[in-house]
């Protein structure tokens, strides 16, 4: 019992220390609202999307599509988030999700540090330093990143156990039974599968690079261990078992994650990233070299939370402080133990990873961009920073162990009485306190009830009881202005609360409203052409400009809003035009009604073919020569015959045509349409692969219309049109995930009689 207690109390102590500063979050009282200048990824992006996915699932609908943002967008939500947000209130679910991920990160780092030979206190230091590192703290706003990186140390621990078994000598590790290695490799497959299911491919990709490097180096280590044990021909057997098993486990982990990764890949194929990016695109958001000083002092170059940051990079992507003591202890480990494999490997890994973090400021990234397959798909070289953070935390744990050994020898040599653990424990406690003090400010906290309460603007719209989308033009620019006025999230938080009145982006999902625009990391390129995203302005945004006391619009602006089924417009000022009707005030917002808003489903009898680059049709839009309320643009040259047929219809055909929404679910829309002369049924929802349509039970082609909408050709008569969504890649992804689960089950059954792991050996003299 005492042995169990001795092994478990440091882990429990570590987890308590990691979570203690987040107590109010864990009980659902407070929520973090970190801001990214133009949008809060967490509170305006990933949090409402998880709430929406859970709402759909609890309502018996498939949580793979929502029509409430961007005229409709696919949803990618990890299973753990779905479970928590279905079972718990939103604020509590968010707190438990973040708390779980931080525990996994800290616990995995603790185990890995122990595997490397760190003492229990040294491993506690390493686990806390990584869980409270600058990268982890700043990426609480990115649940996908956090969900991937949190499992990274645990996956590495499984690989290390498969390679060494925790044994003190290389020859003993070389002789490990291959069935024992495969058991730990199956554990690695499970953890890697959890990373894949988190749904952030870039972090998965970076993690896989490190896993490959570790397995390669450990394989060479095993070969070298057999120099005087077996003949040349037999030396490679354990290394080959490790390498082949790791490849198999990596494949199983990928299979486990395919239910999320494959639909996400399909979305990427229709986005601006479909063919990868240029080097300039990949390194546009680059690390500012002077931010390396923030490893020594956290806010050497200022702090974005109070707008004192002086750098050219993005603060929350560059910030990497994990304690001055941790850094100094890591240097001590390098200086004193660099000949040990684990210290040498993680020192080299930290150097290479930081060279990649530097992006265009160093040659490493250019070489990797040109020669490493898949790297050109991603931007933000700074995302390699989590590898540097983990390496420094682990080396810090080893350095602490080395220092502890020196301290014990000094005490024994001088006969110093008293508890020898007291001073090291105080050092760890001091490092923890310093990290919390320095890094906690990167996540501002607000009262959950106050933040999630329905804004007045939402109450005005809901009270009217009229269907139609909401649009807040210029939301990104207005958010930037608010951020500057508030002096960052460390300033006037009341301004952030007031900003909620604009219901953007994605906050509308919390109140059951549909909006024209929103915020997602990846969107179909034609949707971005029409509405825009956080990177570029779309057609609708180009037609609107707001001044100090008024706003200006292009002639076709309100025509397009009406055609896109926008019923409500939220502006930062009173006034308006004859096209808008005042609906109410929700300071600092003013709510207007657009009386001419058209229904989402309608029959149109006029169309034209508009193909070619976006510049060609933008001229037509800004000239106001085309009325999208009465005419449909088709963009596929194969639709020329449809356009030709519509030109033959009489002028009164449109007036005699009707359309009525019968069913409106996340993955099914049913419309009853009457078109005496035929025409086009236009559904003002996003055109996206995976949507299928039938007219009176017969499959028909869905045409991309008006840049980003759906249209179906109708023959003369009365028809029932059914749109059904089958998420591209989801069915195959689920089958592959089921295959991964089956392979895991088979592997576990085959290895059911393998004995437990050898006892873990630790201490400064036992570094593997």
C-alpha positions in Angstrom: 0.0 0.0 0.0 2.8 2.4 0.9 4.5 1.6 -2.5 1.2 2.5 -4.3 0.9 5.6 -2.3 4.5 6.6 -3.0 3.8 6.2 -6.8 0.5 7.9 -7.0 0.7 10.9 -4.6 3.1 12.9 -6.9 0.7 12.4 -9.8 -2.3 13.4 -7.8 -0.4 16.4 -6.4 0.6 17.4 -9.9 -3.0 17.3 -11.2 -4.3 19.2 -8.2 -1.7 21.9 -8.7 -2.4 22.1 -12.5 -6.2 22.5 -12.0 -6.3 24.6 -8.8 -6.0 27.9 -10.6 -9.0 26.8 -12.9 -11.4 26.0 -10.0 -14.1 28.5 -11.0 -13.9 27.2 -14.6 -14.3 23.6 -13.5 -17.5 24.3 -11.6 -18.9 26.3 -14.6 -18.9 29.7 -12.9 -16.3 31.4 -15.0 -15.3 30.9 -18.7 -12.2 32.1 -20.5 -12.7 34.6 -23.3 -9.2 35.0 -24.9 -9.3 37.3 -27.9 -7.5 37.1 -31.2 -8.0 40.8 -32.1 -10.5 40.0 -34.9 -12.3 37.2 -33.1 -12.1 35.0 -30.1 -11.4 31.5 -31.5 -12.8 29.9 -28.4 -15.8 31.9 -27.4 -16.8 33.0 -30.9 -15.7 30.0 -32.8 -15.2 26.6 -31.3 -17.3 26.9 -28.2 -20.6 27.8 -30.0 -19.9 25.2 -32.7 -19.7 22.5 -30.0 -22.9 23.8 -28.4 -24.6 23.6 -31.8 -23.4 20.1 -32.5 -24.6 18.9 -29.1 -28.0 20.6 -29.6 -28.5 18.8 -32.9 -27.5 15.4 -31.5 -29.8 15.9 -28.5 -32.6 16.8 -30.9 -32.1 13.5 -32.7 -30.4 15.1 -35.7 -27.1 14.4 -37.2 -24.4 16.8 -35.9 -22.5 17.1 -39.2 -24.2 20.2 -40.7 -25.8 23.4 -39.5 -27.7 25.9 -41.6 -27.3 28.6 -38.9 -23.9 30.0 -40.0 -22.5 30.9 -43.4 -25.8 29.8 -45.0 -24.8 26.3 -43.9 -21.5 24.7 -42.9 -20.3 21.2 -42.1 -19.5 20.5 -38.4 -16.4 18.6 -37.2 -16.6 17.9 -33.5 -14.5 15.4 -31.6 -16.4 12.6 -29.7 -15.3 13.8 -26.2 -16.7 17.3 -26.8 -20.0 15.8 -28.1 -20.3 13.6 -25.0 -19.6 16.5 -22.6 -21.7 19.1 -24.3 -24.6 16.7 -24.5 -24.4 15.7 -20.9 -23.6 19.0 -19.2 -24.4 22.7 -19.4 -22.2 24.5 -21.9 -20.0 26.4 -19.4 -19.5 23.3 -17.3 -18.8 21.1 -20.4 -16.2 23.6 -21.5 -14.5 23.6 -18.1 -14.4 19.8 -17.9 -13.1 19.5 -21.4 -10.2 21.9 -20.8 -9.5 20.4 -17.4 -9.3 16.9 -18.8 -6.9 17.9 -21.6 -4.7 19.7 -19.1 -4.6 16.7 -16.9 -3.6 14.5 -19.8 -0.9 16.9 -20.8 0.5 17.1 -17.3 0.2 13.4 -16.5 1.7 12.3 -19.8 4.7 14.6 -19.3 5.1 13.3 -15.8 5.3 9.7 -17.0 7.6 10.6 -19.9 9.9 12.5 -17.6 10.0 9.5 -15.2 10.8 7.3 -18.2 13.7 9.6 -18.9 15.1 9.2 -15.4 13.7 12.2 -13.6 12.9 12.0 -10.0 9.3 12.3 -8.8 9.6 15.9 -8.0 11.5 16.5 -11.2 8.7 14.9 -13.2 6.1 17.0 -11.3 8.1 20.1 -12.3 8.1 18.9 -16.0 4.4 18.1 -16.0 3.4 21.4 -14.5 5.8 23.4 -16.7 4.3 21.9 -19.9 0.7 22.1 -18.8 1.2 25.8 -17.8 3.7 26.7 -20.6 3.1 29.7 -22.8 2.0 27.5 -25.7 -0.6 25.6 -23.7 -2.0 28.6 -21.9 -2.3 30.7 -25.1 -3.9 27.8 -27.0 -6.8 27.3 -24.5 -8.6 29.3 -27.2 -7.9 26.6 -29.8 -9.6 23.5 -28.6 -8.5 21.5 -31.6 -4.8 22.4 -31.0 -5.1 21.8 -27.3 -6.9 18.5 -27.8 -4.1 17.2 -30.1 -1.1 18.5 -28.2 -2.4 17.4 -24.8 -1.9 13.7 -25.8 1.5 14.3 -27.3 3.6 13.4 -24.2 1.5 10.3 -23.4 2.1 9.0 -27.0 5.8 9.6 -26.6 5.8 7.7 -23.3 4.2 4.7 -25.0 6.8 4.7 -27.7 9.6 5.0 -25.1 8.2 2.1 -23.1 8.0 0.0 -26.3 11.6 0.8 -27.1 13.2 0.5 -23.6 10.7 -1.0 -21.2 12.1 1.4 -18.6 15.1 -0.9 -18.2 18.4 0.6 -17.0 20.7 -0.8 -19.7 20.6 -1.0 -23.4 21.3 -4.7 -23.5 18.3 -5.4 -21.3 16.1 -3.2 -23.5 17.4 -5.0 -26.6 16.2 -8.4 -25.1 12.6 -7.3 -24.5 10.1 -9.7 -25.9 8.5 -8.4 -29.1 5.0 -9.1 -27.7 5.7 -6.7 -24.8 6.8 -4.0 -27.3 3.6 -4.5 -29.3 1.5 -4.1 -26.2 2.9 -0.6 -25.7 2.6 0.2 -29.4 -1.1 -0.6 -29.2 -1.3 1.9 -26.4 0.4 4.4 -28.6 -2.1 3.7 -31.3 -5.0 4.5 -29.0 -3.4 7.8 -27.9 -2.5 8.8 -31.4 -6.1 8.0 -32.4 -7.3 10.4 -29.7 -5.0 13.1 -31.2 -6.5 12.5 -34.7 -10.0 12.7 -33.3 -9.3 16.1 -31.9 -9.5 17.3 -35.5 -6.4 19.6 -36.0 -4.3 18.0 -38.7 -1.3 20.3 -38.4 -0.6 19.3 -34.8 -1.2 15.7 -35.7 1.3 16.0 -38.5 3.9 17.7 -36.3 3.5 15.0 -33.7 3.9 12.3 -36.3 7.2 13.8 -37.4 8.5 13.7 -33.8 7.3 10.1 -33.4 9.1 9.1 -36.5 12.3 10.7 -35.4 12.1 9.0 -31.9 11.5 5.6 -33.4 14.3 6.0 -35.9 16.8 7.1 -33.2 15.6 4.4 -30.8 16.0 1.8 -33.5 19.6 2.8 -34.0 20.1 2.8 -30.3 18.9 -0.8 -30.1 21.2 -1.9 -32.9 24.1 -0.3 -31.1 23.2 -2.1 -27.9 23.8 -5.5 -29.5 27.3 -4.9 -30.7 28.9 -7.4 -28.3 25.8 -9.6 -27.7 24.8 -11.2 -30.9 26.2 -11.7 -34.4 25.7 -9.0 -37.0 22.7 -10.6 -38.6 20.6 -10.7 -35.4 21.3 -7.2 -34.2 18.5 -5.7 -36.3 15.7 -7.8 -35.1 14.5 -5.7 -32.1 15.0 -2.5 -34.1 12.9 -3.8 -37.0 10.2 -5.0 -34.6 10.1 -1.5 -33.0 10.0 0.3 -36.4 7.5 -1.9 -38.1 5.3 -2.0 -35.0 5.4 1.8 -34.8 4.4 2.1 -38.4 1.5 -0.3 -37.8 0.4 1.5 -34.7 0.6 4.8 -36.5 -1.7 3.4 -39.2 -4.2 2.1 -36.6 -4.2 5.5 -34.9 -4.9 7.2 -38.2 -7.7 4.7 -38.8 -9.2 5.6 -35.4 -9.3 9.2 -36.4 -10.7 8.9 -39.9 -14.2 9.6 -38.8 -13.0 13.2 -38.2 -10.0 13.6 -40.4 -11.6 12.3 -43.7 -14.5 14.8 -43.7 -12.1 17.5 -42.7 -9.9 16.5 -45.6 -12.9 16.7 -48.0 -13.6 20.2 -46.7 -10.0 21.2 -47.4 -10.3 20.0 -51.0 -12.9 22.7 -51.8 -11.2 25.4 -49.8 -8.4 27.9 -50.6 -5.9 25.3 -49.3 -6.9 22.6 -51.8 -3.6 22.5 -53.5 -1.4 23.6 -50.6 0.1 27.0 -50.3 3.2 28.9 -51.4 6.1 29.5 -49.1 5.1 33.1 -48.7 1.6 32.0 -47.7 2.9 29.5 -45.2 5.3 31.9 -43.5 3.1 35.0 -43.7 2.4 34.8 -40.0 6.0 34.4 -38.9 7.8 34.1 -35.6 9.4 37.4 -34.5 13.1 36.5 -33.5 13.1 38.9 -30.6 10.4 36.8 -29.0 13.0 34.3 -28.0 13.7 36.7 -25.1 10.2 35.8 -23.7 11.7 32.4 -22.7 13.8 34.3 -20.2 11.3 37.0 -19.1 7.7 36.5 -20.1 6.8 40.0 -21.3 10.2 41.3 -22.4 8.6 42.6 -25.6 5.3 43.6 -24.0 2.0 41.9 -23.7 -0.9 41.7 -26.2 -3.4 41.6 -23.3 -2.8 45.3 -22.6 -1.6 46.3 -26.1 2.0 46.8 -25.0 3.3 44.1 -27.3 5.9 45.6 -29.7 6.5 42.6 -32.0 5.7 41.9 -35.6 4.5 38.4 -34.9 1.2 37.1 -33.4 1.8 37.1 -29.6 -0.3 34.1 -28.8 1.5 32.1 -31.5 5.0 33.2 -30.4 4.7 33.2 -26.6 6.6 30.3 -25.0 7.4 31.1 -21.4 7.6 28.1 -19.1 9.5 29.4 -16.1 13.1 30.8 -15.8 14.0 28.0 -13.4 12.7 25.4 -15.9 14.9 26.9 -18.6 18.0 27.0 -16.4 17.5 23.4 -15.3 17.1 22.4 -18.9 20.5 24.0 -19.7 22.0 22.2 -16.7 20.7 18.8 -18.1 22.2 19.6 -21.5 25.6 20.5 -20.0 25.8 17.7 -17.5 24.1 14.8 -19.3 24.2 15.5 -23.0 25.9 12.1 -23.6 22.8 10.3 -22.4 20.5 9.3 -25.2 17.3 11.0 -23.9 19.1 14.3 -23.2 20.8 14.3 -26.5 17.6 13.4 -28.4 15.5 16.1 -26.8 18.2 18.7 -27.1 18.5 18.0 -30.8 14.7 17.9 -31.1 14.4 21.3 -29.4 17.0 22.9 -31.7 15.5 21.5 -34.9 11.9 22.3 -33.8 12.9 25.9 -32.9 14.6 26.3 -36.2 11.3 25.4 -37.8 9.4 27.8 -35.5 11.6 30.6 -36.9 10.0 30.1 -40.3 11.6 32.3 -42.9 14.0 33.7 -40.3 16.1 30.5 -40.5 17.0 28.1 -43.4 15.4 25.0 -41.6 11.8 25.8 -42.6 12.6 26.5 -46.3 14.4 23.2 -46.6 11.6 21.3 -44.8 9.0 23.1 -46.9 10.6 22.0 -50.1 11.5 18.5 -49.2 9.2 17.2 -46.4 5.9 15.8 -47.9 2.8 17.5 -46.6 4.4 20.5 -44.9 3.4 22.9 -47.6 -0.3 22.2 -46.7 0.1 24.2 -43.4 0.9 27.7 -42.3 2.0 29.1 -39.0 5.5 27.5 -38.5 5.1 28.8 -34.9 2.9 25.7 -34.3 6.1 23.7 -33.9 6.6 25.6 -30.6 4.8 22.9 -28.6 7.7 20.5 -29.4 10.2 23.0 -28.0 8.1 23.5 -24.9 7.8 19.8 -24.2 11.6 19.3 -24.8 12.5 22.1 -22.4 10.0 20.9 -19.8 11.4 17.3 -19.9 15.0 18.5 -19.8 14.1 20.8 -16.9 12.8 17.7 -15.0 16.1 15.9 -15.7 18.1 18.9 -14.7 16.2 19.2 -11.5 17.0 15.5 -10.8 20.7 16.2 -11.5 20.6 19.2 -9.1 18.8 17.1 -6.5 21.6 14.5 -6.7 24.2 17.2 -6.1 22.2 18.5 -3.2 21.9 15.1 -1.5 25.6 14.4 -1.9 26.4 17.9 -0.4 24.1 17.2 2.6 25.6 13.8 3.3 29.2 15.1 3.0 28.5 17.8 5.5 26.2 15.9 7.7 23.3 18.3 7.3 20.2 17.2 9.3 16.6 17.8 8.4 14.3 16.7 5.6 16.3 16.8 2.3 13.2 17.1 0.2 12.1 20.4 1.7 14.4 22.7 -0.4 13.7 20.9 -3.7 10.0 21.0 -3.0 10.1 24.7 -2.3 11.9 25.2 -5.6 9.2 23.3 -7.5 6.4 25.2 -5.7 8.1 28.5 -6.5 8.3 27.6 -10.2 4.7 26.7 -10.2 3.6 29.9 -8.5 5.7 32.0 -10.9 4.3 30.2 -14.0 0.7 30.8 -12.8 1.4 34.4 -12.0 3.1 35.0 -15.4 0.8 33.1 -17.7 -2.7 33.1 -16.2 -3.3 36.6 -17.6 -3.4 35.2 -21.1 -6.9 33.9 -20.5 -9.3 36.6 -19.2 -12.2 35.3 -17.2 -15.8 36.4 -17.2 -18.9 35.3 -15.3 -20.4 32.4 -17.3 -24.1 33.5 -16.7 -23.4 37.0 -17.7 -21.6 36.1 -20.8 -24.1 33.4 -21.9 -27.2 35.4 -21.1 -29.2 36.3 -24.2 -28.2 39.7 -25.6 -30.9 42.3 -26.1 -30.4 42.2 -29.9 -31.2 38.5 -29.9 -34.2 39.1 -27.7 -35.5 41.7 -30.2 -35.1 39.4 -33.1 -36.6 36.4 -31.4 -39.6 38.4 -30.1 -40.5 39.4 -33.7 -41.0 35.7 -34.6 -40.0 36.2 -38.2 -37.7 33.8 -40.0 -34.7 35.0 -41.8 -31.0 35.4 -41.3 -29.1 38.0 -39.3 -26.2 40.0 -40.7 -23.7 42.3 -38.9 -21.7 43.9 -41.7 -18.2 45.0 -40.8 -18.1 42.7 -37.8 -14.3 42.0 -38.0 -13.4 45.7 -38.4 -15.7 46.6 -35.5 -14.2 43.9 -33.3 -10.7 45.3 -33.9 -11.8 48.8 -33.0 -13.4 47.5 -29.8 -10.2 45.6 -28.9 -8.2 48.8 -29.3 -10.7 50.8 -27.4 -10.7 48.3 -24.5 -6.9 48.3 -24.4 -6.9 44.6 -24.9 -8.7 42.0 -22.8 -6.7 43.2 -19.8 -8.6 46.5 -20.0 -12.3 47.2 -20.1 -14.1 43.9 -20.2 -17.4 45.6 -20.4 -16.7 46.4 -24.0 -16.3 42.7 -24.7 -19.7 42.0 -23.2 -21.3 44.8 -25.2 -19.7 43.4 -28.4 -21.9 40.3 -28.0 -24.9 42.4 -29.2 -23.7 42.0 -32.7 -24.1 38.2 -32.4 -20.9 37.7 -34.4 -19.3 35.5 -35.2 -21.0 32.2 -34.3 -22.4 33.6 -31.0 -25.9 33.4 -32.7 -25.7 29.6 -32.3 -26.1 30.0 -28.6 -29.5 31.7 -29.0 -31.1 29.7 -31.9 -30.6 32.3 -34.6 -29.3 31.9 -38.1 -26.7 34.3 -39.6 -25.3 35.0 -43.0 -21.7 35.0 -41.9 -19.7 33.3 -39.2 -16.3 32.0 -38.3 -14.6 28.6 -39.1 -11.0 27.7 -39.7 -11.7 26.4 -43.2 -14.6 27.2 -45.6 -15.4 26.4 -49.2 -13.7 28.9 -51.5 -16.9 30.0 -53.3 -18.5 30.8 -49.9 -15.5 32.9 -49.0 -15.8 34.6 -52.4 -19.4 35.6 -51.6 -19.3 36.3 -47.8 -15.6 36.3 -46.8 -13.9 34.9 -43.8 -11.3 36.0 -41.2 -8.6 36.1 -43.9 -10.2 38.0 -46.8 -13.3 40.1 -47.6 -16.0 38.6 -49.7 -18.3 40.1 -52.3 -20.9 41.2 -49.7 -18.4 42.8 -47.4 -16.9 44.8 -50.4 -20.2 46.5 -50.9 -20.4 47.9 -47.4 -18.4 50.6 -45.6 -19.2 52.2 -42.2 -18.0 55.6 -41.2 -18.2 57.6 -38.0 -21.8 58.7 -38.3 -23.1 56.8 -41.3 -22.5 53.9 -43.7 -22.1 53.6 -47.4 -23.3 50.7 -49.6 -23.0 49.7 -53.2 -26.2 49.9 -55.3 -26.7 46.1 -55.2 -25.9 45.6 -51.5 -29.4 45.3 -50.2 -30.5 43.3 -53.3 -28.0 40.7 -52.4 -28.9 40.7 -48.7 -32.6 40.1 -49.6 -31.6 37.4 -52.1 -29.6 35.7 -49.4 -32.6 35.6 -47.1 -31.3 38.2 -44.6 -34.1 39.5 -42.5 -32.2 41.4 -39.8 -29.3 43.8 -40.1 -27.3 44.9 -37.0 -25.4 48.1 -37.3 -23.3 50.1 -34.8 -25.2 53.3 -35.5 -28.8 54.7 -35.8 -30.1 55.9 -39.1 -30.6 53.7 -42.1 -32.1 53.9 -45.6 -35.6 53.3 -47.1 -34.6 49.7 -47.5 -34.3 49.2 -43.7 -37.0 49.4 -41.0 -35.8 50.2 -37.4 -36.5 47.4 -35.0 -34.9 48.3 -31.7 -31.8 49.4 -29.8 -29.3 47.1 -28.1 -26.4 49.5 -27.3 -23.9 49.7 -28.9 -25.9 48.0 -31.6 -29.0 49.0 -33.5 -31.3 46.3 -35.0 -33.0 46.8 -38.3 -35.5 44.8 -40.3 -35.1 44.2 -44.0 -38.7 44.0 -45.2 -37.8 42.8 -48.7 -36.0 39.7 -47.5 -36.8 36.7 -49.7 -37.6 33.2 -48.4 -34.8 30.6 -48.4 -36.7 28.6 -51.0 -38.2 30.2 -54.1 -38.7 29.5 -57.8 -36.8 31.6 -60.3 -37.4 31.6 -64.0 -34.5 33.7 -65.2 -30.9 32.7 -65.3 -27.6 33.5 -66.9 -24.3 31.6 -67.1 -21.5 33.4 -65.3 -18.3 31.4 -65.4 -14.6 32.3 -65.1 -12.7 34.1 -62.4 -14.2 36.1 -59.6 -13.1 39.4 -61.1 -15.4 38.8 -64.0 -18.6 38.6 -62.1 -17.7 41.2 -59.4 -17.9 43.9 -62.1 -21.5 42.8 -62.8 -22.3 42.9 -59.1 -20.9 46.3 -58.3 -22.6 47.8 -61.4 -26.0 46.8 -60.1 -26.8 45.5 -63.6 -28.0 42.2 -62.3 -30.8 41.7 -59.8 -30.1 38.5 -57.7 -33.7 38.6 -56.4 -35.1 37.8 -59.8 -32.2 36.2 -61.7 -30.0 33.3 -60.9 -26.3 32.9 -61.9 -25.1 29.5 -62.8 -21.4 28.8 -62.8 -21.0 25.4 -64.4 -20.6 25.6 -68.2 -22.6 22.4 -68.4 -25.6 24.4 -67.2 -25.9 26.2 -70.5 -28.8 24.1 -71.6 -30.7 25.0 -68.4 -30.1 28.7 -69.1 -31.3 28.3 -72.7 -34.5 26.5 -71.6 -35.3 29.3 -69.1 -35.0 32.0 -71.7 -38.0 30.5 -73.5 -40.4 30.8 -70.5 -43.0 33.5 -70.5 -42.6 36.6 -68.3 -45.5 35.7 -66.1 -44.0 32.3 -65.2 -42.3 33.6 -62.1 -45.5 35.2 -60.6 -47.3 31.9 -61.0 -44.6 29.9 -59.2 -44.4 29.2 -55.5 -42.1 27.3 -53.0 -42.8 26.2 -49.4 -40.4 24.7 -46.9 -42.0 21.6 -45.5 -39.1 20.1 -43.5 -36.0 22.0 -42.3 -33.5 19.7 -40.5 -29.8 19.8 -40.3 -29.3 17.2 -43.0 -32.7 17.2 -44.7 -34.6 20.0 -46.4 -37.9 19.3 -48.1 -39.6 21.9 -50.4 -43.0 21.7 -52.1 -42.7 23.7 -55.3 -45.2 24.7 -57.9 -43.8 25.8 -61.3 -46.6 25.8 -64.0 -44.0 26.6 -66.7 -41.0 25.1 -65.1 -38.0 26.9 -63.7 -35.3 26.7 -61.0 -35.8 26.0 -57.4 -33.3 28.2 -55.6 -32.4 27.3 -52.0 -30.4 30.1 -50.4 -28.2 27.7 -48.5 -24.6 26.8 -49.1 -23.7 24.7 -52.1 -21.5 22.0 -50.8 -20.5 18.5 -52.0 -22.5 15.9 -50.2 -25.8 17.5 -50.7 -28.0 15.3 -52.9 -31.4 16.2 -54.4 -34.5 14.4 -55.7 -37.5 15.8 -57.5 -40.5 13.6 -57.0 -38.2 10.8 -55.9 -35.9 11.1 -59.0 -32.3 12.1 -58.4 -31.3 15.4 -60.0 -28.2 17.5 -60.2 -27.6 20.3 -57.7 -26.3 23.4 -59.5 -24.1 26.0 -57.9 -26.0 29.3 -58.2 -25.4 32.9 -57.2 -21.8 32.1 -56.3 -22.5 29.8 -53.4 -26.1 28.7 -53.3 -28.0 25.6 -54.5 -30.4 25.3 -57.4 -32.4 22.5 -59.0 -34.1 22.5 -62.4 -37.8 21.9 -62.2 -40.1 20.6 -65.0 -43.6 22.2 -65.3 -46.0 21.2 -62.6 -46.1 20.7 -58.8 -43.2 18.8 -57.2 -41.6 17.7 -53.9 -37.9 18.5 -53.8 -35.9 16.7 -51.1 -32.3 17.8 -50.3 -30.4 15.3 -48.2 -26.8 15.7 -46.8 -24.4 12.9 -46.8 -21.2 14.3 -45.3 -18.3 13.6 -47.8 -15.9 11.1 -46.3 -18.0 10.5 -43.2 -19.3 7.1 -44.1 -15.9 5.9 -45.2 -14.3 7.6 -42.2 -16.7 5.7 -39.8 -15.9 2.4 -41.6 -12.2 3.1 -41.3 -12.5 4.1 -37.6 -14.5 0.9 -37.0 -11.7 -1.0 -38.7 -9.2 0.6 -36.4 -11.2 -0.4 -33.4 -11.4 -3.9 -34.7 -7.6 -4.1 -35.2 -7.1 -2.8 -31.7 -9.4 -5.4 -30.3 -7.7 -8.2 -32.2 -4.3 -6.9 -31.0 -5.4 -6.7 -27.4 -6.8 -10.2 -27.5 -3.6 -11.6 -29.0 -1.5 -9.9 -26.4 -3.8 -10.6 -23.4 -1.2 -12.9 -21.7 1.7 -10.4 -21.8 3.0 -9.6 -18.4 3.0 -6.2 -16.9 5.8 -3.8 -17.7 9.2 -4.0 -16.0 9.5 -1.7 -13.0 10.4 1.8 -14.1 13.9 2.8 -13.2 14.6 6.4 -12.3 17.2 8.7 -10.9 20.1 10.7 -12.4 22.2 7.6 -12.7 19.6 5.7 -14.6 19.1 7.9 -17.6 18.4 5.6 -20.6 
